[in-house]
């Protein structure tokens, strides 16, 4: 399940579908705007349409898979995921999602993907690991504390696809029951992994 199908969420959904994930569920209340086009999986003709509807059609066209869509903010009242990828725009929304999913029995893995300019950050939370949960809670801050990015650096397409690729790699390893890192920080400007915490 993916909460938010913008810069990170839309390529992640696309790549997971290309991997053959046939039970994808996506949530996003937004419609496509012109400024979304450079960094998201949408086309000019899609401006004004619902992100989840357009993305589901693109995925069906490329893979033949039909995915479940909700044109609304994430809600665990609708469905209870085993894996949740959080790719929303604000820290406030992340906090709300975290508050709502902590007691979900089926949820085994939460992946929170964040980016600003050419820096990407992925936090991995195994829901049966108290240390992971506590570490994740320490990584919340208010939206006012976030470093401002110029409009052209808020999300960059090659960065979003690299983050999406890393998320897909994490999902593959999770399915194989392999060890997962706790956090990955990627800097595409300097061509480096700043941090991979195991």
Secondary structure by P-SEA (a helix, b strand, c coil): ccccccccaaaaaaaaaaacccbbbbbbccccccccccccccccccccccaaaaaaaaaaaaccbbbbbbccccccccccccbbbbbcccaaaaaaaaaaccccccccbbbbbbbcccbbbbbbbccccaaaaaaaaaacccccccccccccccccaaaaaaaaaaaaaaaaaaaaccccccbbbbbccccccccccc
